[in-house]
């Protein structure tokens, strides 16, 4: 491979950077661990699942905390399923994982499902 070819490869990598890997997520009695951050269950103010129209990571979860921080994970995040199970287990009053997943799969892109707090329509 010549010098010019290597230059164009590096230039292409800068112009079209690869998307960052989604953060790993897990849930335990303390809260949700997203990447290196812990979101305590007592700090969770709202959880909404929504659907995007993309090939990977269509199903997403937005977490609003007491400090008005917003975290986002998607189904490509390592630990996605276990985190969904943990939300149901450790966050009283949240929508069951199977229910919000089915609602979300049936939803059109852009639609969301309130997981916590659950509002009755």
N, C-alpha and C positions, 0 to 999 in steps of 0.2 A: 504494500500500500504506500502510495506516494505522500509526500508532504502536503500537497494540495488536497488530496482526499481526506487526510486526517484533519486538516483545517476545516473543511466543510462539515465533517461529522461533528466536530466540537461546536461549530457555529450553529448547526441544527439543534444540538442539545441545549444551547442557550436560548435559542428562539422558541423552541418547543419543549419546555421542561416537562419532565415526567411528573404526573400527579403524585403527591405525597401519599404514602401508605396510610390507610385509616388507623386511628389509634386503637390499641387493644382495650377491651372493656370487660369488667367483671363486677359482680355484686356480692356483697356479704352483709352481715348484720350492721356494719358501720355505715355503708352507703355504696354508691357506684364509684368504681375506680375507672377513670377515663385517661388513658395514657398514664402520666405520672401524677394525676390529680385525684383527690378524693372529694366526692360530693356527698356530704352526709345526708341521710334520709330526712333529717329535720330541716335541712336547707332547701329541699326540693319544693318549689312552689307550683310548678306546672310541668307536665310531660305531654307532648303531642307527637304522635306518629304521623308521618305523611309519606306520600308516594311521589317520586320524581319520574320523569320519562327519560331514563338513561339505561344503558345496558347492564351495568354492574352497580349495585348499591341503590337499587330503586326504592327500597323501603328504608326510611330514615326516622330517627328519633331526636327531637329537640328537647333539651332539659333546661328549664329556667330555674335559677337558684335565688335564694333570699337576697344575695348581693347583686341581683339583676345581671348575673353572668349567664350566658347561653352556651351550652355545649351541644355538639351534634355528633351522633354516631350513625352508621348505616349498616346494612346487612353484610357488608364486606369487612366490617370491623371484627377482628378476632374476639370471640367471646359473646357475639351478638345474642345467640339463643339463650345462653346461660344468664346473660344480663336481663333479658326479658322475663325469664323464670324468676330471677331474683327480685325484680320490681314487683311482681305479683306476690311473692313471699314476704318481702320486707317492707313494702309500702302499703299500709292498710288503706283501704278505700280506692285502690287503683283497679282499673279494668283488668280482668284476667288476660294473661298473655295470649292464649289461644283465641280469645274473642277479638282482641284488637288486631291480631295478625290476620285473621279471616276478613275482618272489615276492611283492612288496608289492602289486602290482595284484591278484593272486589272493587275497591275505589278507583276512580279515574286519577291520572296524574294531576298533582296539585291539590287533591283533597286531603284532609287530615282527620285524624281520630283522636279525641281527647282521652288520654289514659289516666291522667291525674291532674287536678281533681275531676272526677267524673260528673258531668252535667247530664241531667235527664232531659231529653228533648220532647 
